[in-house]
Amino acid sequence: MSPSALDIVFSKKFPRLPSEMSPFVDGSCVAVVFANGVVMLLDAGGEVLWEHTLEGRATSVGVSPEGQHVYASTDHGLVIFDRSGNQLRRVKERVDNAVLSPDGRFAFLGVSDATKHTSSVSFYDATKKSLLKRQPGAVLWKEKFEDAYQFFVGARDGSKVVLGFARRIVCLDSEQTLVFDHRTASSVKGLAVLPDLSRVFFATFDGHVVGLGMDGSRVYSADAGDEIGKIGCDGAGDWVIAASRLKPMLFMFDKDGKLVWHFTVPRRPIHIWLSDDAASIAVCCGNDELLMCRNYFMNPEQLVQRALRLINERDYTSLSLQVLARSSAESLTALVGAIKDGAVQESSYKLIGKLPEETLARVIGAMVLDETPERLFRCLAAFYMRALPLLLQHVGNLDEGARQGFYGRMAVAAVRSSDARLFDLLGLIHLHRGELVPAVKRFFEAVSMDDCPEAAMGHLKESREALEQAKSTGGVDELFTTFL
């Protein structure tokens, strides 16, 4: 794992893998539940505030929107605690998942049986008494399904619930009204909703993340290029985080569905969470570890700094360059400065040549005007054939004095670095500008070197033919004889 890529606030190892986690909305605490019935609350530093062992197998855990209550689902019922860990209420029937209203009066209770391929959702009313009080409640209605749901999430106000089946997304409201029933072409592998449930995100087996509006229409699409296991979203739907199902990797997408970053984690991510402001990330890994992390990319300045720091790491070079290309002009200036200072290793130079043309043109423009560009020119040499038309454009805009200064700086850089590619590049610039004699000289300097690019011989032949056709000198043969 790259510590610099994932800004970890705390890391907590458990004796076993949590069945589920549920951080508070503000990230101040994290509730965790385990299959053996243990439920605990951790503070923002990873310290255990309290811990209880419940009867039966625990399947899920949730927290109320204001963070005052924690509730755990088991095959013996739903148990509700206050923030201090005091048990307030228990619903004595099997509950696999639950979504409570903020006042605790109503709850969606879910039961899913993968063996029998059945499931159900009940809507529970505490009979005009709070569910957090020790008063009897009643089920107002129960909806059954001939399939086992895999995901169960709800609106933060407790008004709706969304169920994710193998190839189906269903939304019900508190009146038992079917809000929408969306059929999917690929298996559903993850589910997340906005707090007001105005948008539902789900992941598919083929690595896509899809967003649905409340009418069931598709309003969002992203492609991770990798099979997805779980997903999460921020409070506004501007950011979506997805966990790889097979690799130790997290993916972050923006509101347009573009991949903006990825994070390497110690082991395959099992559970993930993104805070409402997208400033915090929580992830449970397959090595029984809980990580709470800061989401540094929300700060543009920090994002540029982190991209430059990671640009030499194989897993992050390409992504770092994409981030810099999408950022401000200052970030491109920072990139040029990092190349010039040697902070960008030569192993990363070729990827710089893959930047979008508009971005690359701006970078090359800065290189042309730099007074001490030796490392910049060595970077250019790594992708000089792609850089050539952009260089010609910038060189053509220079006056004669500035152009000769540029030629001199590149020639000096070529000699000092003994890089045949730079001689070939400089020869190509001369050739395309009709400066034939200087072009021939530079091509000869290139082909006389051990690391001469194969193309340089062709460029030399091309320049000789151009010279002969132009008859710009009466001593073409004498010129070639001098170099040979």
N, C-alpha and C positions, 0 to 999 in steps of 0.2 A: 504494500500500500504506500502511496505517496502522501506523507503527512501534509505537505504543502498544498496538495490538491483538495484535501478535505479538512476544513477548519474545525477540529474536534473540540467541543466544550468539555465533555466528559465521556468516558468509556466505562461500561459496567458489564462485568462477566457474571453469568449466572450458572448454577449447577446444571440447568437444562434449558432448552429453547422455550421462550415464552409462547403461549398460544396466541396472544395478541397484546398489543400495547395501545394506549390512548393518552397522548399528551394533552395537557390543558391548552385552551385556545391561546393563552399568552405564553405558553412554553415554560411556565414556572414550575410545573410538576409533570411527572409521567406516571400513569397507572399501568401496571403490568399484571397479567394473569398467566398462570401455568396450568397444564393439564391435570396436575395432581391436586388442584384446588387452591393453591396458594395465590393470594392476591396481595399486591404491595403498592405503595406509593413512594416514588422517589422525588427528591427535590431537584432544583436546577443544577446542582453540583453532583448528582448521582447518589446522594446519601439516602438510605431507606428511612422514611418518616414513620411508616407503620406497615405491619404485615399481619395477615390473617390466613388461616387455612379453612376452606369451606368444605362442606359435604359434597361428595360426588366429583365428577369430571367437569372442570371449568373450560368454557369454550370461547368466551369473549369478555371484554371489559370496555366500559364507556365512562365518560365524564359529562356532567351537565354543562351547559354553555357558560355559566358564570363561574364554574370551577368549584362549586360548593359541595358537590356530591359525586361519588364514584359508585358505579354499579357493575356487578359481575354476574354473568349468566352461567348456570351449571345445569346438569341434568336433574338436580334436586330443586331448582328454582332460581329466581332472581333475588340477589341480595344487594341492598343499597346502604352505603356508608356516607357519613359526612366527611368533611375534609380532614378531620382529626382522627378518622378511623373508627368512629362509633357506629355500630350497626343501627340503622333507622327502620328498615322495613324489609320484609321478605315475602315474595310471591311463591307459594308452594306448589309449583308445577314445573315440568321440564321446560327450560328456556335455553335455546342455543344462542339467540341474539336478542337485543333489545334496543329501542330508541325511546327515550323519555322526553316528555315536554318539559320546558324550563321550570314550571311550578310543580312538577312531579305528579300531577293529577292523572295524566294520560300516558299510556305507553303502548308502542307496537312491540309485541312479543313474537319471536319467530322460532319455529322448530323445523329442522331439516333432517331427513333420513336418507342418506345416500344408498343404503342397502335396499330399502323398500321403494326407492325412487319417488318419494312423496315429501311434501312440506306444507307448512301452513303459516298464516299470519293472523294473530289475534289482536284486537284493539281493546285494551284494558282501561277501565274507568275506576278510580278510587272512590266512587259513590259519594261525590261531593265532599270527600275528605282527601287531603293530600296523600299521595302514594307514599310520602315520606313520614306519614303518621301511622300509628298502629291501629288501623281501621280496615275492615274487610273491603275488598274491591270486587268488581265483576267484569266479565268479558262481554263487551257489547256486541261484537261480531267476530266471526272467524272465517277466513278465506283459505280454501284448500287448493293445492296444486298437485298435478300428477307428474311431478318432477321435483328433484331436490335442488333448492337454491344453493349457490356457492358464496354469494355476497349479499350483505344486508346492511344498508346505510339509510339514514333519514335526514330530513330537514332539521335544522337546529331548533326551530320552534315546535317540533314534534307534530307537524301537520301532515306530513307525507313520509312514505317509506319507499325505497327502491330495492328490488330484488334482482340479483343477477343469476340467471340460470345458464346452462351450458351454451345455448344459442338464443337467448331471449333476455330482454331487459323489461321489467314490469314496474310500474309506479302506481301506488294506491294512496288515496288520501284517507283522512280520519272518518269520512262518511262511507267508506268502502267503495268509493267511485274509482274506476279504472282510469287513471289520468292518461297513460299511454301503455302500449304493449308493442315493443320494438323487437323484431326478429333480426338476428345477425347471421351473416354468411359464414363467419368463422367463430370458433369457440371463444367465449368470454373468459378472460384471464385476470381481470382487475376491474375495480369499480370505485369511483369517487364522485362526490357531488359538491356543488356550492352550498354555502350555509342556508340560503333561501331556496335551494333546490331548483333554481331557474335553469340550471344546466347540469347534465349528467355526463360524466366521462367514463368510458370503459375501454379496456385494452383487449386486443384480439390475439389469437394464437400466432398469427403471421407478423406480429410486431407493430401493428398500427394502434394508435390511440384515437378514439372517435368521441366527439362531443355531441350530445343531443339537447335540443330545446324541449320545453314542456309539451310541445305538440308532437314530439317524437321525430322531428326533422333533424338532419345532420347539420351542425353548425361549426364543427371543428374537426380537423384531421391532422395527424402527425405520424411520422414513420421512424421508428427507432432502428430499423434494420436488424432487429434482434428480437427473439421471443420474449414477451413481457410476462411478468408474474403478478405484480401489484402496482397500483398507481396512487397518486395523491395530487391535490391541487390546492392553490391558495384561495383566499376568500373572495377574490374578484374574478377568478378564472383567467388571470393573466399568465400564470405559470402552472405547468403540469410536470410532475416528477414521476418517473417510471423505473421499476426495478427489473433488471434482466432475470429471466427465469433460470438460466443455466450458467451465467457468468457473474463474477463479483463486481457488478457494474450498476450504476444509477445513471439515468438520462434526464436532462432538464430541457423542456420545450417552452417557447414563449407563446404568446396569445395567437400568433400566426401559425403555430405548428412547426416552427423552425427549431432544430436542435441547437441549443446555445452552449451547452456544456455537458460533460460527463464526469462522473466521480468513480474512482476505484475504491472498493471497500474490502475488508479483510477476507470475507467469505460471501457466498451468494446471499443477497438481501431477501429476507423472508417477509418482513413487515416494514412499511415506510409511512412517513407523515411529513407534510409541509405545512408550516404555520400560515395563518391568514395573511400576514404581511410578507410571506415568502422569505423571511429573514432567518428562519430556523428549519433544520431538517433533522428528523429522527429516523433511525433505521435499526432494525434487529437483523443480525447476520446469522448465517448458518452455524457459526462457531459459538452460539449461545451468548453473543455479545450485543449490548445495546449501545449505540452511538448517538449522542446529541451533538449537533454541529451547527455552526454559523454558516449562513448562506452568503458568502462574501460577494458573489457576482451581482447582488442587488445594488452595490455601490460601484458606479462606473469607474471611479479612480482605482478602487481596490481590484476590480476586474482586470484592468489594463496591467496593473502591477503584477497580479497573479499570473496573467497570461505570459508576460515577459519572463517571469520566474520559471514557468513550466515549459518554455518554448524548446528547451533542449531535451526534455524527457520524451522518449519515443512515443508513449501513449498519448501525449498532450500537444506535441508540436503542431500538427495540422489544425487541431481545434483552437489552439492559442492564436495561430495566425488568422483563423476565421474570425475570432473575437476581435482582434486588433483591426481587421479589415472593416468590421461593422461598426467600430467605435469612432471616436472623433478624430479630427485632423491631428490633435495632440498625440493620440495614441500611435499614429503612423510616424510622427516625428520621434516618438520614444522608440519605436521599432528601428528606425534608421540609426538613432544614437546607440542602441544596444548592439547593432551589427558593427558599427564603427568602433565601439569600445571593446569588442571581443566577447560580449556577454552572450551573443548568439553563436553557437558552435557551427563549424563548417558543415557538419552532418545535417544541419537544418536548412542550408542554403537552397537546395533544390526545391523544397516545399514553399519557400518564399516566391519562387517563380511560378507557383500555381495559384497565387492570389488573383482575384478578379482583375480584369484588364484595367478598369478605371483606378482601382487601388494601386495596382502595380505601377501604373503610369505616374502616380503621385510619388511613390517611393523612388522610382528611377529619376524623376525630376530633381528630387533632393540629392540624389547621388551625383548627378551631373554638375550641380553647383557647389558641391562640398569641396573645400580647399585641401583637405587631407583625407582622400577617399580610398586609401589602399585596401582596407578590409572591405569596403563597399564594392570596389571593383572586383575583388576576388569572389564576392557574393554574386555579382553579375555574371561572372564567368561560368557559374554553375548552371545557368539557364540562358546563356547569351543569345541563342537563336530566337528564343521567344522575346527577349528584351530588345532585339535589334530594331524592329519598327518603332518602338517607343523611344529608344535612344535617338534614332534618326529625327523623330519629330522634335525632341527637345533640343538636339544639336542644331537643327535648322533654324530654331528661334533665337540662337545666340548671334551676337555680332562677331566680326572676324577675330578681334582680340580675345574675346571670351572663348570662342571655339578653339583657337590655337592653344589657349591655356588648358582646356579640357583634354585635347590631344596629348599635350605634354604630360599631364597628370596620369593619364591612362598608360602612356608609354613607360613612365617611371615605375608605376605599379606593376606592369608586366615584367620589367627587368628585375625588380626586387623580388618578386614572387616566383620568377622563372616559370610563368604560367603561359603555355602556348595558346591557351584558349583566349587570353586577353590580346595577344598579338593578332590572332585570327579575327577577333571581334573588332579590333581597331582597323584592321585591313578591310573588313566588310563595311564599316562606316565610310572609310575613304572611297571604296569601290562604288557604293550606292550614291555617294555625293559627286561622283565623277572625278575624284582626286586619284588618278590612276597610278601615277608613279609612287606616291606614298603607299598606296594599297599593295603594290607588288612588293615593296620593301617589307611591309609588315607580314605579308604571307610567307615570304622567304624566311623571316625570323621565326615564324611559327613552325614551318615544315623542317627546319634545322634542329628542332628540339625533340627529345626522346618521347615526351608525352603529347606530341602533336595530335590534334583531333583529326580523324579520318577525313572530315569534310574540308580541311584546310587545303589539301592537294587539289580538290575540285575548285576551290575558291581561287587558288593560284592560277590554274588553267584558265578560269573565267576572266581573271584580271589581265592575263597576257593577251587573250583574244580581244578584249576590250581595247587594250593599248594599240594593238596592230590595226584594228578597225578605225580607231580614232586618229592614228598616225600622229599622236601628240608629241612624239619624239622620234628623231631619226635613228636613235641608237637603241632600239628595243633589244636586239640580240646582244649588244654590248652590255646593256643593263643586266640582262639575265646571266650573262657570262661572268659579270662581276660578283654576283651572289653565289653562283655555282662554283 
